[in-house]
Amino acid sequence: MRELIWRSFRPTVSLLLFLVPVLAKEPAWNGHTTPTAQKKAPFTPYYVPPGAKSYDSTSPLISYKGTWTDHYSTAYIGKSLRATSEPLAEVSFSFTGTGVEWFGSMDNQHGPAIVIIDGKRVAEVDTYSARMAPLRQQRLFWAFDLALAHHTLKIVNVGARTGYQRPTKIDLDAFVVTRGCAGLACGTGRDSVLAAANLPARRDMDWTLTQEGTTGVHAMQLVVISDTHALIVDKVEHNPLTIDGHPAWAALYSLEDNAVTPLRMQSNSFCAGGTFLSNGTLVNVGGNPVVEDYTSAADFGDVDGLQAVRLFAPCDSSSVEDCAMYENHDRMRMASPRWYNTVIRINDGSAMIIGGSKKGGWMNNATVNNPTVEYYPPKSIQGSNGMPIDISFLVKTLNSNLFPIAFSLPNGKIFMAANRDAMIYDWQANTEQDLPQLPNDVRVTYPMTGTAVLLPLSPENNYTPEILICGGSTLDDHTPGYEISSQNPASSQCSRMVLDDAGIAAGWLVEYMPQARVMPDAVLLPTGQVLIVNGGATGISGYGNVVEQVGASNADYPVLTPVLYDPAGIPQRRFSALGMPTSAIPRLYHSVATLTPKGAVMVAGSNPNLDRSEVKYGTEYRVEWLRPPYMSQERPAVGAVPRRIDFDESFQLDVEVPNGTALDNVKVSIMDLGYVTHAVHANSRLVYLVTTTLENGILTARGPPNGNIYPPGPGWLYIIVNGVPSEGKKVMIGSGNGPPVDEDAIRHVLESSAVDQYEISKGKSAADSSE
């Protein structure tokens, strides 16, 4: 088991040796349960989200060409379906909206079809399944990135399948149209006026913003895993991308061509956290329990995610078909349940898992609070023998202290912020050092969500750390939801502090963003600047909790124009929106943004809803790309990079830089692009390295001094010449070995905890557990 966890692996037959036989159980849905779906039934992907509209196959708005046959059954949408086996038979449908879905059946007599939208061939869909018994109400095609306009969808039956003697058929059960929105409903109009208020004039050619690609699953969690792919993780809900006949809630997104590949998940990863370990394995922990009392018609798996530990082995190939997420709750789990936890990599390459709640909910409270840290792999700190360790900071910061802000510091300790407070935590000694409280009663963690970065670490100031925390709310976190409004103003405050003795004594420096923001995302750029994007100007995080909800959203007035922060700029003049484009896509709760290896910023997500919805502030699958000015400039280039860079080790790079470039104008940086969820960019880090020589296109530099400066694990190497960065190349920092393993602590955790122990604590029998 130890070898399986700590060495890079691909799922193979040998993996089965580690699976523990369990009793077969009927699955249960652990996503949205509606009043009309409280009985177990065969799963069908057909789902009409609020705000969308379904058109049955008999609709007069749908026209057919060729021979089509009507079929009637209660198994069909609207009790009817039309099918054809005639080659080149067509069905056409005209609609106004931003998205469309085609639902029909699949079996071994079905075959390929051509999909044409507005006269352009967009896909070839194969409706074949090896099953003899048809799969009903299957989503066969979807597109959610159409302009809000009138469109015509045409589907043409190919009528033949390679190696198949008889004509193949296709059918239509229903179309579902995402009707889209305009003006205020999409966050434009009055919202965009608010977003652009008090900003410097723009030069629109400086930055570019394009919408390219759709995620297929909602992007609640986002992490770049390789030079070519990002991993997206969601909660269990009715996403259009499917796997094994049910909605996927994780996917691998190609940074090259925007293709999405569904990823198999076992347990509900709703509001989980994650980090890379020192060997490059990604660990994803926590989530949500199953829905209580009822199952739903969307019936495909009930593993409780609250104690889940999921492993995603390094997957650097441009082909991701064999990439997999592994979990086995009998052999590998947290000692305590956690929802809304933060996970960071520490200086020995292991994961520190911080805080959270013991069950699903909204505002934290003393009853469900989990005021502890634990580690993966488990370790014994001050006699803990792998079990959770109490943190008084996570008691005194109730109620608004979920998804705590945390960063590993260059002295090996941990910075934490939650609610209005901050501290430095010595994890080895288990001691806490209080820091000055954040000014002006601004709360910065969920649901009064702000964002934060550890500003770039540089040898020029001996890697002295400095923290920047922006946004949040001044609402009292003991106020009940019925007294909180989506219209309560967010905070524009940014607080900045140097974490040395002099800086702590001086306290927080206060600056102000051009716009107030709750739920913003702060993205470090290779230049050392910080891009702030996403969020709302009023309200707080979550959905369905406050008065004056917009749809189900607890927040309103999306802030649609990004802003750039220059840490080295003149105080009080560090913010600029010069050249920034304004988006038309609201990005509120459950939005994400990350730097990508090529240097663009990927912006995705937004879903302040219990399940997929198309009402105002509905579920957003479109991806936007913010490209800084440096992407249109002549950029330096890096040839092959070392696969591994050890600490304080000298290494060389083949570089292409402008003739006459002096060493003083060249920087080398290692970046952790972070694990992004709920405005927390866990592990986000930029470390500038010492450069020693630049001769004949060979640049010599030294690795980070130690694992305190850059915790061992994967990173992206960029060179920056005169402020213009190259594309990033993935490297491993440190030995590449796994973190320390304490067998006694692992054994003790398994002996002292139970699978889905939260369910057991509610009085359910062990037989009701998810495993």
Buried (B, 14 or more C-beta within 10 A) or exposed (E): EEEBBBEEBEBEEEBEEBEEEEEEEEBBBBBBBEEEBEEBEEBBBBBBBBBBEBBBBBBEEBEBBBEBEEBEEEBBBBEBBBBBBBBEBBBBBEBEBBBBBBBBBBBBBBBBBBBBBEEEEEBEBBBBBEEEEBBBBBBBBBBBBBEBEEBEBBBBBBBBBEEEEEBBBBBBBBBBBBBBBEEBBBBBEEBBEBBBEEBEEBEEEBBBBEBEBBBBBBBBBBBBBBBBBBBBBBBBBBBBBBBEBBBBBBBBBBBEEBBBBBBBBBBBBBBBBBBBBBBBBBBBBBBBBBBEEBBBBBBBBBBBBBBBBBBBBBBBEEEBEEBBBBBBBBBBBBBBBBBBBBBBBBBBBBBBBBBBBBBBBBBBEEEBBBBBBBBBBBBBBEEBBBBBBEBEBBEBBBBBBBBBBBBBBBBBBBBBBBBBBBBBBEBBEBEBEEBBBBEEBBBBBBBBBBBBBBBBBBBEEEBBBBBBBBBBBBBEBEEEBEEBBBBBBBBBBBBBBBBBEEBBEEBBBBBEBBBBBBBBBBBBBBBBBBBBBBBBBBBBBBBBBBEEBBBBBBBBBBBBBBBBBBBEEEEEEBBBBBBBBBBBBBBBBBBBBBBBBBBBBBBBBBBBBBBBBBBBBBBBBBBBBBBBBBBEEEBBEBEEBBEBBBBEBEBEBEBBBEEEBEEEBBBBBBBBBBBBBBBBBBBBBBBBBBBEEBEEEEBBBBBBBBBBBBBBBBBBBBBBBEBBBBBBBBBBBBBBEBBBBBEEBBEBBBEEBBBBBBBBEEEEEEEBBBB
